[in-house]
Amino acid sequence: MAEKVLIIGAVALGPKVACRLRRINPDVDITVIDRDSLISYGGCGIPYYVGGDVAELEGLYSTIAHAKRDVPFFKNVKGFNVLTRVEALEIKRAAKKVVVRYLDEGRDGELEYDKLVIATGATPMRPPFPGSDLPKVYVVSNLHHASAIKTAISNGEVERAVVIGAGAIGIEMAEALTDLWGVETTIVEMAEQVLPQALGKDMARMVEKKLEDHGVKLLLSQKVMKINGNMKNGAESVEIVDQSGKFPVTTLPCDMVILAAGVRPNSELAAAAGLAIGRNRGILVNKCMQTTDPNIYAGGDCAEFTNLVSGMDCVMPLGSLANRQGRIIATNINGGNEQFTGSVGSFCIKVFDMGVAKAGLTVNQAKSAGFDPVYSVVAQSDRAHFFPDADFMFMKLIADRKTRTVLGVEAAGPQGDAVKARVDAVAPLLKFGVDVSEICNLEVSYSPPYASAMDVVNNVGNALDNTLNGNLRSIDTFEFLELLKKGNIKVLDVRSSVQGAPFVEKYPKQWINVPQDELRSRFNEIELIVKNLPSDSPLYLMCGTGPRSYETQAFLNGKGLTNTKNVQGGYGMILAIHPPLV
């Protein structure tokens, strides 16, 4: 049994290990060190502090009982020592010692250990272009950064801001700047969509539309080459220059730049000690969270582990994972055998008044992992449709065509709790490689204020099951819009005549409106249209959200008219990602 446990890092993983270990072992000697003075804070809450949802900075490092998580708190309440402003310089594995520097005293020393935990986290990447280190260029990784950003804004120094990177932090910071402070904000992203590592193109487009609707300007497929500094009103200011991508070379005048281009695991200390490092630069650990030295554990943002869907190694900087891993590490240090098998990549984010969540692989990630992905998209009420606050949720399910194994799930809608709940229902199943039929028959609770009798999570499974069985033939919404734009397709709209008439008027050669209740009486009319279509040009079926057009497809199939395709998610999906067609 370990007598001395030394933990490097006191933000998320480190304090969790120490608190859990003390609860199960009152005798072990625990020391936690951190080079910062502010510790054990919720870093994921920084955008919400900047945006005003969290009123005071102390809220990010306080308990639910409003106790500050500082050095005296951990000593007096939790029963272990935390040394702040102490930096780990070197791990001497053979001697089981760590060389440290006491930053305030300017001296070096050594700390002994029987078991060592590396919880060094990750560092925001500063791209290597000129100007990334200017005074008004910020990263978002600790409470000092948070305080500096909010102080500059609240002092009236920022009218225009540029955020580099459209990942979670970039989007959350853009919302914070825009929503509370009214800062004119532009996001610049190298990829062709926002949240490129989290979402497929369709769900990402919903996020983009939401950002644009709230005044955030997006420059996608753009690469920043330089940030220029200048003097403005006696103080150094910045202006950002990006290179041509989709757009010509553009100069964006601004008063603040926020770098949100991702993070890099802080694995240098481990690498210098000869511990194995993965292809994503994270520290490699086994299922017990041990490094290649069994006396040294690692977890959180600095560690690399398995994606349980793709089987590939990954890093995932989330406080939720760090806390779960911290508990496992403490248990195992104390002689247990708990295992962290990996992650399916569960993720959620609030974007203004919309919630977005996902788990597993996107379509592109599934292709890269060697799968043949096929997917369904449904639009449906998140509550019973007759309940007063019911609203549309969009849900996407992805599976492998050959094996029918579920690979991923994505959802978006205005009621974020409902969105997260549906994704969380599917996420735990992904590591078991379940068949799509498991989602069709997934047992979820029902009450009209919270769900439909046939829940959206079941219906997205049903749609994908129908697709895999060949009963439902669909077209991606983006592909449909491109074909409509070119003007060489026929659309059968089975919504009411009131809904369909404006489309017939705008697209007289392309759009036919036959309400669903008139399909049987007007079948001969539809049959003639289909027979006059070229063999390589199907009839595209459209309704409000997808079910009526699917039933139409089934009806036409029974009549021998199989050259049809259903527009995924119906007109509701089009409105979610595109301006109205009329």
N, C-alpha and C positions, 0 to 999 in steps of 0.2 A: 504494500500500500504506500502511495506517495506521501512523503512528509512535508515537502516543500513544493508548492505549485506556483509558478510564475506565469503571468498572463501579460502579453504585450498588446495593448490596445484596450481602450475603455469607453467605446461608444455603444455598440450593440452586443456583439458576440461576447466580448470580454466580461462585462458585468453580468451577463446571463450565466456564463460558466461559473463565475465566482459565487453568485447568489445561490445557484442550484447546488454547487458543491458544498457550500457552508450548511445548507439545510439538511443534507444527507450525511455530512461528516463534520461534527463540531470541533474536531481536533486538528485537522490538517492546517498547515501554515499557508495562507493565500496572500499573494502580493500581485497587485495589478499596476502596471505603469502606462503612462500615456504622455506624449510630448506636448499635448495641449493643456490648457488650464480649464477648459470647459469640457465636461465628460458626460457620458450616458444620456445623450440627447436623441430626439427623433429627427434624424436628418431628412427623412421624407416629408417632414412637415414644414421645411423651410419655405417653399413657395407659398404656403398658406399663412405663414407669418408675414411675408412680404406683402401678400394680398389682403391682409387684415382679418382673415378668419381666426387666426390665433393672435390675440391682442398684444401679448407681451412675449418677449424672447424667452423669459423664464418658463413659459408654458411648455416649451419644447424639452426642458430638462427637469420637469417637476412630476411628482407622482399624482395619482388621482386624488390623494389627500392633500395636495399642494405642498408637499415637502420637496425641497430642492435636492436633486441627486448630485451631491458634491462630495468632497473628501470626508467631512464629518458625518454625513449621512451614511456612507458606506461603512465607516468605522463603528459608529454608534448604533446604527439600526441593523445593518447587514452583517457586521462582525468580521470585516477584513480590511486590509490596508490598500489604499490607492495612492500612488505617488504620481503627481502631475508634474508637467514640465521636465519629464525624464525621458530621454530618447534612447532606444535600443540601437547600438552601433554594430554589434557583432555577436553571433552565437558560437560559443566554443563547445561543440557537441561532446567531444571526448571528456572535457572537464565538467560538463553540465553547468556552464556558467554563461551569462550574458553580459557583455561589456556595455555599459550605459553611460550617458552623459547627462549630468544634472545641469540643465540649461541655464537656470537662474544663477547658479554658483560658478559655472564655467569650469567644472571639474569632471573627470571620468571616474568610474568605479566598476565593480562587478557584483552581480546578483546570482546566487546559486539557485538551482532547481533540481527536483527529481523528475517532475513533469513540466513541460513548457507548452503554452498555448499561444499560437500566433494569430492575432486578431487585428491585423494592421490595416484592414479595409482596402479602399481603392482611392485613386487620385484622379480628379478631372483632367482630361487631356487638354493641353494647350497646343493647338495646331502649330506647325513650325513656320507659319507665315510671319512676315515682319509686322510688328505692332501688337502682337498678342499679349505682351507684357506691359502695355501702357497703363497708366494709373486708373483710367476709367473703363478698363476691361476687367470684368469679374468672372470668376468661376463660382459655382454653387456647391460647396462641399462641407462647410462647417458653419458654426454660429457666428463667427467673426465675419465671414463673407455675407451672411444674411443681414447682420446688423449694418454693415457698410452700405449694402445695396438699399436697404430701407431708409437709412439716414439720408442718403443722397436724394432719393425720391421725395421723401417728406420735407426736405429742405427746399424743394422747388428747383433742383438742379437738372431735372430730367424731363424734357418734353418729348423727345424721340429716342427710341431704343431699338437696337438690333440684337436678336437672339440667333446665335449660330448653332444650329442643330435642332431637329424636330423630333427628338425622342421625348420621353415622358417629362424630364426636367425642363427641357426647352418649351414644351407646350404649357406646362403648369406655370412657368415663369411668365410666359407671354400673357396668359390669362390674368395672373396677379398684377402685372403692369397695366393691363388694359382695363380690367373690370373695376378695380378700386381707384386707381390713380389717373386714369384717362390718358396714359402715355401712348403716343403713336408708336406702335410696335410692328416690326417686320421680322419674320422668321426666314432665315436662309438655310436651305438644306441641300446637300449634295445628291441625295436619292430623289427619285421621281415622285415620292409620296412621303407623307408624315408617318411616324412610327414604323419605319421600314422593317424593324426586327420583330415587331409585335403583331401587325395586322396585314391582311390581304388588301388588295387595291380598293375593293368596294367599301369595306368598313373604314379604311383610311380616308376615303373620299368623303364619308360622312363627317369625320373629324375636321377635315379641311374646310368643308362647307360651314361647319359650326364656327370655326375660327374666323373665317371671312365674314360671316354674318355678324360677328361681334367686333369687326373693325381691325382684325389682325391681318396684315398683308403677308402673303406667302410667296417666296421665291424658291421654287423647287428646281431640282437639277442644276443648281448653281454652286459654284466653287469659289469660296472667298480666297483671295490672293494676298490681300494686304489690308491692314488697319492703319490709317494715317492719324497722327496726332497734330493738334494745332492749339494755339492760345485763343481762348474765348473769354472775354470779360476778365482778363487777368489770370485765368485758370486754364490748365491744360484740358482740352476736350478731344473728342475722337470723331472721325468720320470713317466709314467703312467702304471699301471698294471690292466688288465681286467680279469675277471673270465671266465671260459669256458662257451660257449653257443653253437653256431654252430662250433666254433673252439676251440682248446686247449687253456689253460691259456697262455697268451701272454704278454710280456713286451714291451712297445712301448717307446723307448727313444725319448725325445722331449725337446724343449726349452720353450714351452708355452702351456698352457692348457686353452681352452675357454669353460666355462660352459654355455651350451645353452639347458638346460633340462626343459625349461618351466618357467612360472612365477606364482606368488601367489598374489592374490589381497591384497592390503594393507587395510584390513578391521578391524584391531585391535582397532583403535581409535573408530570406530563406534560401534563395539561389546561391548567395555568397557562402552559406553554410553547407552547401552541397546537397540540399534537398531537391527532389525532382520537381520540375516545373512543366506544366502542360502547354499545349499548342496555343492556348488563349492567354498565356502568361500568368495563369493562376497556379497556386501551389497544389500539386496533386495529392489527394488524400484517398484512403480506402473507405469502406462503408462505416468503419468505426471512427472516421474522421482523423485517423493517424496519417502522418506524412511518411516518407520513406525511412524516417527514424521513428521507431515505435514509442519513444519517449516524448515525441513532439507532435502536437495536434494542431490543426488549422481549420478555419471555417470562416463563414461570412463572405464579404466581398473579395477577399484575397485568395480564396480557394476555388478549385476547379472540380466539378463533379459531373455525373452522367445525366444527360437528358433522357428520360425514361421512355420517350416515344421514338426518337431518332437513334438512340444508342450512342450518340456522340458526346464528347466532353464539352462542357459549357461553363460559363460564369454567369451568375445572376445576382446583381447587387440589390438585394431587398432585405429590409430589416426583419421581415417575417421569417425568411429562411435562416438568417443569422440567429434568431432566437431559438428556433427549433434545433438547429445544429448545436447551439451552446448547451442546451439541456442534455443532448446525447453525449457531448464531450465530457461534461461533468460526471455523468453517470459512469462512463467508461473509465475515467481517471480513478473513480472510486471502486473499480473492480467489476463493473457491470459489462454488459455486452450488447448495448443498444446499437442499432444501425440506421444510418441515413442512406437510403438506396439511390437517391437522386431526386430529380424534379421534373414535372411535366411543363414547367414554364408558365404557371398561372400568373395573370397580370390584370390589373384594372386601373382605370384613370378617370377622373372627372374633367370634362372639357366644357366649361361654362355650365349650361343646364342639361348636359347630356352625360350619361355614364357609358363607358366602354370597357369590355372585359374579354379576355381570351385565355385559352389553355391549349397546350400542345403545339402543333406545327401549323404554319400557314401553308397555302398551296405551293408557293415557291420553295419554302423550306422542305416540304414533303418531296418535291421533285429532286431537290439537291441531295436528299437522303436516300434516293433510289426508289421511292414509291411512285405509283401511278395514281395521283390524287383525282378524285371526283368529289363534287360538293353540291350541297343544296343551300338555298337561301329562302327563308320565309319571313313574312311580315305578319305580325299578329298582336292582338291586345295582350298586355302583360297582366291584366286583371280580366275578370269576366266582362265581355264587351258591353254589358248593360250597366256596369258599375260606374258611378259618376266620374271617378278619376282614372279610368282606364285609358291607356295610351299605347301607341304602337311601339313594339320592340322588333328589331331586326336581328335574326339569328342565323348563323352559318355553321354547317357541320361538314367536316372533311373526312373522307375515308379512302382507303386504298381500293382501287377498282377490282383487283383480282381476289384479294382476301377478305374484303368488306370490313377490315379492321379500322376502327375509328382513330383518326390521327390528330384531329384538332377541332376546336370550337371557338367561335367569335360571336359577340353580341354587342348591340348598341341600342340605346333608347333614352328617353328623357327621365326615367325613374331609375337612377343608378343602382339602388338596392335590389330592384327586380332583375336588372341586367346581371349583376354580380351573382345573385342567387342561382340563376339558370346555368351560368358557366361553372359555378362551384359544384353544381349537381353532377356535371359531366366529368369535371377534372379528375376526381379520384379514380374513375374507371379507366382512364387512358393508359395507365401503367400496366393494366392487365390485358391490353390488346383486345378489347371487347368487340363483338360484331355490332353492326349498325342496329340490328334488331333489339339489342339491349337498351338502346336509347329510345326506340319506339315504345318499349314497354317499361321504361324506367318509372318506378313508383315515386311520385312527388305529391306533396300534400295539396289539398284543394279547399279553397273557400273563395267565394266571389270577390271579396276585397283584395285578394292576393293572387289569384290565378284563374284561368279558364278550366272548365272540366276536362277538356283535352288541351293540356298545357302546350305552350310554344316549344318547349324542349322535346316533347313527344312528337309534335308535328314536324319539326325540322328533321327528326329521325325518320318519320314516315315518308317525307319528301325524298330523302336520300335513299331510303329503301326502294321506293318506287322507281327512282332513277337507276339504281343498280340492277333492278329486275327488268328494266326496259319498258316499264309502264309509263314513265314520265320522261319525255324528251324536252330538254330545256335549252335556253340560250342565255349566256351571261348578259347582264344588263348593259355593260359598256359596249359589248359587241353589237347588241341590238341597236343602241343609239347611233353607233357608227353606220350601220346599214340603213337606218332611217334617214340619216343625214345625206347619204348618197342617193336616196330616193328610188331604189329599185326593189322594194319589198312590198308585200301585202300584209296588213295587220287586221286581224279579226278581234274587235273590241266587244266583249260580252257584258260590259257594264250597261247601265240604264241608258236610254236615249238622251236623257238630260246630260249625263256625264259624257257620252260619246259624241254628241252633235258638234261641239266646238272642234274636235279633232278631225272629224269628217270634213268640216269646212276648211280647215287649214291644210289638210293632206288629202285632197279629194281623190287622187289617183292611187293612194297607198292605204287609206284607212276605211274599213268597213265596220259599221256598228250594228250588231245583231244581239240585243239583250238576251241573257241566258234563257229566260222563259219563252223566247221565240225561236230557239234553236231548232226544235223539232218541226215546227210549222214552216220554217224557212230553210229546211235542210237542202232542198233542191237548188236554192240560190247559192248556198255555200258550196255544194258539190260542184256546181258549174265553175265557181271561182277557182277551186283547188285543181280541177282538171285542166284549166287553162294556164296554170302556172308551169314554168319550166321545171323539169325533173329535179334540178339542183337548187330550186328556190322554194323553200317550204312556206306554208302559211303560218304567220306568227300570231300567237294567241295572247290576248291581254285582258286582265281584269284589274280590280283594285289592289289586291295583295297576292294573288296566285291561285287560291283554291277553285274559283269558278272557271278559270281558264284551264286548270288541270282536269276538271270534270268535263269541260268541253272537249279536251283532247281525248279523254276516255270515250266519250260519246262518238266522236268522229272515228276513233279506232274501230269501234264496233260496227261502224258503217263502211269500213274498208278504206277510210281516208287517213292514212298514216303519215302523210308528208306534212307534219305540223311540228312547231316548236313553241314551248311555253316560255314566256318572258319571266325569269326568276324574280319573285317578290312583287310582280305586277307594277302598276303605276306608283304605288307607294314607295317602292324601292327607287324608281326613277326620280321621284321628288326628293328623296333623301340624298341623292348624289349629284343631282343635275337641276338646272333651272327648269321651271314648268315648260312643257312642250307647247302649251297654248296660253 
